[in-house]
Amino acid sequence: MVYRRNPAYAPRKEPASGLAGGKVVHVDRVEWVFLRDPQTQVNALLNGEVDIVETVPASHYPQLRTDNRVQMVDIMPAGPFTVIYNHKVPPFNDARVRKAAMLVINQEAMLRAQATYRDFYKPCTSVYLCGSPYASEQTGFFTGKPQFEQARKLLKEAGYDGKPVVIMLPGDAPALSRLPVVYGQLLRQAGFNVDVQATDWSTLITRRTKKDLPENGGWNAFITFWGGVDASSPVTYSPLTGNGERGYFGWAEDAELEALKTRFIETADAAQRKDLATRIQLRAIESGVLAPVGEGKAPTVVRRGAVSGLLPAPAVLYWNVRKE
């Protein structure tokens, strides 16, 4: 994708500040190159074919951390990994089965398998980004540590018949591809029959729109990642919905959750908003709207001396950037 500077654009007369402020463009052209393979990304950077890799591949972190041809820049905040369940079809149309699936989550094991290095991940049981204004340690039954015995009891109580649970795995998205494998194994330890199906990301985002059974092209669960800014408020965190087919994929229906969100929006009192945000979190966890896996974070890596002016923001921005 090629972006060219618009010479007619008039930026604000104030300093750039993330997504706000003066958006001054100092280069005539930005080429955004899609390279899925981590080794290809690193080779392109070290060979001078690209100036920036927006998120450093964890598999090449030790190499790039010590290579004086590049430098790490910490500009993007962490964000949460989240399990999304399909509430429309068995077995996750049963709240007891969703709860059982949440009880097996081992955040440390899943995050370590995905991110490898402790600098890249942080266990966090809050639905919201840890450290953000509405983050809370009040998470009810959810601890982020496996509770297999309780999960097995719930599966027995729900009469789970052993039908395979289909988890979609995006094989061409290295930042997500290991989580479903570990999660599948944790589910098996609780008695779930699991089918982890590898696909590519474009197929996953198409398939997740289907409300049908997996054998008819649908799905049961997938794991995704959200930017930390979006995940810091119940208003902007898209999966945090209980309005059925009008909401996020998985189509959770929970009138109480929606009522709490409405009250959150309507009040201007900071203390009330904090309390409501916590109640929203507890309700979302109790009803299995989503399951927090913890947080991931990766620095941006640039060729040393190639560019300057990168701004702290929810995404890598290209205003304020100069080509050296």
C-alpha positions as CSV (number, residue, x, y, z in Angstrom):
1,M,0.0,0.0,0.0
2,V,1.4,3.4,-1.0
3,Y,0.5,6.6,0.8
4,R,1.4,10.0,-0.8
5,R,1.5,13.3,1.0
6,N,-1.4,15.6,0.4
7,P,0.2,19.1,-0.3
8,A,-3.2,20.8,0.3
9,Y,-3.7,19.5,3.8
10,A,-3.3,22.1,6.5
11,P,-2.4,20.5,9.9
12,R,-3.2,22.1,13.3
13,K,-0.7,24.6,14.6
14,E,0.3,22.6,17.6
15,P,2.7,19.8,18.5
16,A,1.8,16.2,17.5
17,S,0.5,14.1,20.3
18,G,-0.4,10.6,19.3
19,L,-3.7,10.7,17.4
20,A,-4.1,14.3,18.3
21,G,-2.3,17.6,17.6
22,G,-0.7,18.7,14.4
23,K,-0.4,15.9,11.8
24,V,2.6,17.2,9.9
25,V,3.9,15.0,7.2
26,H,7.6,15.3,6.4
27,V,8.0,12.6,3.7
28,D,6.4,12.5,0.2
29,R,5.7,8.8,0.2
30,V,5.2,5.9,2.7
31,E,5.2,2.3,1.4
32,W,3.5,-0.2,3.7
33,V,4.8,-3.6,2.8
34,F,3.0,-6.8,4.1
35,L,5.4,-9.5,5.0
36,R,3.9,-12.3,7.0
37,D,7.0,-14.4,7.7
38,P,9.1,-13.2,10.6
39,Q,12.4,-14.1,9.0
40,T,11.5,-12.2,5.9
41,Q,10.6,-9.2,8.0
42,V,14.0,-9.3,9.8
43,N,16.0,-9.9,6.6
44,A,14.3,-6.9,4.9
45,L,15.1,-4.7,7.8
46,L,18.7,-5.7,8.1
47,N,19.2,-5.5,4.4
48,G,17.9,-1.9,4.2
49,E,14.8,-2.9,2.2
50,V,12.5,-1.5,4.9
51,D,13.1,1.1,7.6
52,I,10.6,-0.1,10.2
53,V,9.1,-3.4,11.4
54,E,6.0,-2.3,13.4
55,T,6.2,-5.2,15.9
56,V,9.4,-7.1,16.5
57,P,8.9,-10.9,16.0
58,A,9.4,-12.6,19.4
59,S,11.4,-15.4,17.7
60,H,14.0,-12.8,16.6
61,Y,14.0,-10.6,19.7
62,P,17.4,-11.8,21.1
63,Q,19.1,-11.2,17.7
64,L,17.6,-7.8,17.1
65,R,18.0,-6.6,20.7
66,T,21.8,-6.9,20.4
67,D,22.3,-5.9,16.7
68,N,23.7,-2.4,16.5
69,R,22.2,-1.9,13.1
70,V,18.7,-1.5,14.6
71,Q,17.1,-0.1,17.7
72,M,13.9,-0.9,19.6
73,V,11.4,1.9,20.3
74,D,8.6,1.5,22.8
75,I,5.7,3.4,21.3
76,M,2.6,1.2,21.4
77,P,0.8,0.2,24.6
78,A,0.1,-3.4,25.6
79,G,-3.2,-5.0,24.6
80,P,-5.2,-8.0,25.8
81,F,-5.5,-11.4,24.2
82,T,-9.1,-12.5,24.4
83,V,-11.0,-15.8,23.8
84,I,-14.3,-15.3,22.0
85,Y,-17.0,-18.0,22.3
86,N,-19.8,-18.6,19.8
87,H,-23.0,-18.4,22.0
88,K,-25.2,-19.4,19.0
89,V,-24.3,-23.1,18.7
90,P,-23.5,-26.0,21.1
91,P,-21.6,-26.4,23.3
92,F,-21.0,-22.8,24.2
93,N,-24.6,-21.8,24.0
94,D,-24.7,-23.2,27.5
95,A,-23.3,-20.8,30.2
96,R,-22.0,-23.7,32.2
97,V,-19.9,-25.0,29.4
98,R,-18.5,-21.5,28.7
99,K,-17.6,-21.2,32.4
100,A,-15.9,-24.6,32.2
101,A,-13.9,-23.4,29.3
102,M,-12.8,-20.2,31.1
103,L,-11.8,-22.2,34.2
104,V,-9.1,-24.1,32.3
105,I,-7.3,-21.0,31.2
106,N,-3.7,-20.9,32.3
107,Q,-2.6,-17.3,31.4
108,E,1.1,-17.9,32.2
109,A,1.4,-21.0,30.1
110,M,-0.6,-19.6,27.2
111,L,1.3,-16.3,27.1
112,R,4.7,-17.9,27.6
113,A,4.1,-20.2,24.7
114,Q,2.9,-17.4,22.5
115,A,5.3,-14.6,23.4
116,T,8.3,-16.6,24.8
117,Y,10.0,-13.7,26.5
118,R,8.7,-12.1,29.7
119,D,9.2,-8.7,28.3
120,F,6.5,-9.5,25.8
121,Y,3.7,-10.6,28.0
122,K,1.9,-10.0,31.4
123,P,-0.8,-12.1,33.0
124,C,-3.8,-10.0,33.8
125,T,-7.3,-11.2,34.8
126,S,-9.0,-7.8,34.3
127,V,-11.2,-7.5,31.2
128,Y,-9.8,-4.0,30.8
129,L,-6.1,-3.2,30.1
130,C,-4.2,-3.6,33.4
131,G,-3.1,-0.2,34.7
132,S,-5.9,1.6,32.8
133,P,-8.5,3.7,34.8
134,Y,-11.2,1.0,34.9
135,A,-9.0,-2.1,35.4
136,S,-10.1,-4.1,38.4
137,E,-8.9,-7.2,40.3
138,Q,-12.6,-8.1,41.0
139,T,-13.0,-11.0,38.5
140,G,-15.3,-13.4,40.3
141,F,-14.6,-17.1,39.7
142,F,-12.0,-16.3,37.0
143,T,-8.3,-16.4,38.3
144,G,-6.3,-16.9,35.1
145,K,-5.1,-20.2,36.6
146,P,-6.5,-23.6,35.7
147,Q,-9.3,-25.1,37.9
148,F,-9.7,-28.4,36.1
149,E,-11.8,-30.2,38.7
150,Q,-14.4,-27.5,38.8
151,A,-14.5,-27.4,35.0
152,R,-15.1,-31.2,34.8
153,K,-18.0,-30.9,37.3
154,L,-19.6,-28.2,35.1
155,L,-19.2,-30.2,32.0
156,K,-20.9,-33.2,33.7
157,E,-23.6,-31.0,35.0
158,A,-24.3,-29.6,31.6
159,G,-24.4,-33.0,30.0
160,Y,-21.6,-32.2,27.5
161,D,-21.7,-35.0,24.9
162,G,-18.1,-34.9,23.7
163,K,-18.9,-33.1,20.5
164,P,-15.7,-31.5,19.1
165,V,-15.1,-27.9,20.0
166,V,-13.6,-26.2,16.9
167,I,-11.0,-23.5,17.7
168,M,-9.8,-21.5,14.7
169,L,-6.0,-21.0,14.5
170,P,-4.6,-18.3,12.1
171,G,-1.5,-19.9,10.9
172,D,-0.3,-16.8,9.0
173,A,-0.6,-14.6,12.1
174,P,2.5,-15.4,14.2
175,A,1.3,-13.1,17.0
176,L,-1.7,-15.4,17.6
177,S,-0.9,-18.8,16.2
178,R,0.4,-20.5,19.4
179,L,-2.4,-19.6,21.8
180,P,-5.1,-21.9,20.3
181,V,-2.8,-24.9,20.5
182,V,-2.1,-24.5,24.2
183,Y,-5.7,-23.6,24.9
184,G,-6.8,-26.7,23.1
185,Q,-4.6,-28.8,25.3
186,L,-5.9,-27.2,28.4
187,L,-9.5,-27.8,27.4
188,R,-8.7,-31.5,26.7
189,Q,-7.4,-31.9,30.3
190,A,-10.9,-30.8,31.5
191,G,-12.7,-33.3,29.3
192,F,-13.4,-31.3,26.1
193,N,-13.0,-32.9,22.7
194,V,-11.1,-30.3,20.8
195,D,-10.4,-29.7,17.1
196,V,-7.9,-26.9,16.5
197,Q,-8.3,-26.0,12.8
198,A,-5.5,-24.1,11.1
199,T,-6.5,-21.5,8.6
200,D,-5.3,-18.1,7.4
201,W,-6.3,-14.8,9.0
202,S,-8.5,-13.7,6.1
203,T,-10.4,-17.0,6.2
204,L,-10.8,-16.7,10.0
205,I,-12.3,-13.2,9.8
206,T,-14.7,-14.4,7.1
207,R,-15.6,-17.6,8.9
208,R,-16.3,-15.9,12.2
209,T,-19.3,-14.1,10.7
210,K,-21.1,-17.5,10.3
211,K,-23.5,-18.4,13.1
212,D,-23.8,-22.1,12.0
213,L,-22.4,-25.3,13.4
214,P,-18.7,-26.0,12.6
215,E,-19.6,-28.8,10.3
216,N,-21.6,-26.3,8.3
217,G,-18.8,-23.8,8.1
218,G,-19.2,-22.2,11.5
219,W,-16.9,-22.3,14.6
220,N,-16.9,-22.5,18.4
221,A,-14.1,-20.3,19.6
222,F,-11.1,-18.1,18.5
223,I,-8.5,-16.0,20.2
224,T,-7.8,-12.4,19.1
225,F,-5.9,-9.3,20.3
226,W,-7.1,-5.8,21.0
227,G,-5.3,-2.5,21.2
228,G,-4.9,-1.4,24.8
229,V,-6.6,2.0,24.3
230,D,-9.7,0.4,22.9
231,A,-9.7,-2.2,25.7
232,S,-9.5,0.5,28.4
233,S,-13.2,1.4,28.5
234,P,-16.5,-0.6,28.2
235,V,-17.6,1.9,25.6
236,T,-14.8,1.2,23.1
237,Y,-14.0,-2.5,23.8
238,S,-16.0,-4.1,20.9
239,P,-16.3,-7.7,22.2
240,L,-17.8,-6.4,25.4
241,T,-21.4,-6.6,24.1
242,G,-24.5,-8.4,25.1
243,N,-26.9,-7.3,22.4
244,G,-27.0,-10.5,20.4
245,E,-26.8,-10.4,16.7
246,R,-26.3,-6.6,16.7
247,G,-23.1,-7.1,18.7
248,Y,-19.6,-8.6,18.3
249,F,-19.0,-12.0,16.8
250,G,-20.1,-14.7,19.2
251,W,-23.4,-12.8,19.5
252,A,-23.7,-12.9,23.3
253,E,-27.1,-11.9,24.7
254,D,-27.1,-10.3,28.1
255,A,-29.6,-7.6,28.9
256,E,-28.0,-6.9,32.3
257,L,-24.6,-6.2,30.7
258,E,-26.2,-3.8,28.2
259,A,-28.1,-2.0,30.9
260,L,-24.9,-1.5,32.9
261,K,-23.2,-0.1,29.8
262,T,-26.1,2.3,29.3
263,R,-25.8,3.5,32.9
264,F,-22.0,3.9,32.4
265,I,-22.6,6.1,29.4
266,E,-25.3,8.2,31.0
267,T,-23.4,9.1,34.2
268,A,-20.8,11.8,34.5
269,D,-19.8,10.9,38.0
270,A,-16.2,9.4,38.0
271,A,-16.8,7.2,41.1
272,Q,-20.0,5.8,39.7
273,R,-18.4,5.1,36.3
274,K,-15.6,3.2,38.1
275,D,-18.1,1.1,40.0
276,L,-20.2,0.4,36.9
277,A,-17.1,-0.6,34.9
278,T,-16.3,-3.2,37.6
279,R,-19.8,-4.5,37.5
280,I,-19.7,-4.7,33.7
281,Q,-16.5,-6.7,34.0
282,L,-18.0,-9.1,36.6
283,R,-21.1,-9.6,34.4
284,A,-19.1,-10.2,31.3
285,I,-17.0,-12.8,33.0
286,E,-20.0,-14.5,34.7
287,S,-21.9,-14.8,31.4
288,G,-18.9,-15.8,29.4
289,V,-19.0,-12.9,26.9
290,L,-15.2,-13.2,26.7
291,A,-12.3,-14.7,28.5
292,P,-9.1,-12.6,29.3
293,V,-5.9,-14.4,28.4
294,G,-3.5,-11.7,29.5
295,E,-1.6,-8.9,27.8
296,G,0.9,-8.9,25.0
297,K,3.3,-6.2,24.0
298,A,6.0,-5.9,21.4
299,P,8.3,-3.0,20.6
300,T,8.7,-1.5,17.2
301,V,12.1,-2.0,15.6
302,V,13.8,0.5,13.2
303,R,17.0,0.7,11.3
304,R,19.3,2.9,13.3
305,G,19.6,6.3,11.9
306,A,17.0,5.7,9.2
307,V,13.9,7.5,10.7
308,S,13.0,9.7,13.6
309,G,9.9,11.2,15.1
310,L,7.8,8.1,15.8
311,L,5.0,9.0,18.2
312,P,3.7,7.0,21.2
313,A,0.2,5.9,20.1
314,P,-2.2,2.9,19.8
315,A,-0.7,2.2,16.3
316,V,2.4,3.1,14.4
317,L,1.8,6.6,12.9
318,Y,3.6,8.2,10.0
319,W,2.9,11.8,10.5
320,N,5.8,13.6,12.4
321,V,8.2,11.0,11.0
322,R,11.3,12.1,9.2
323,K,13.5,10.1,6.9
324,E,17.1,10.7,7.9
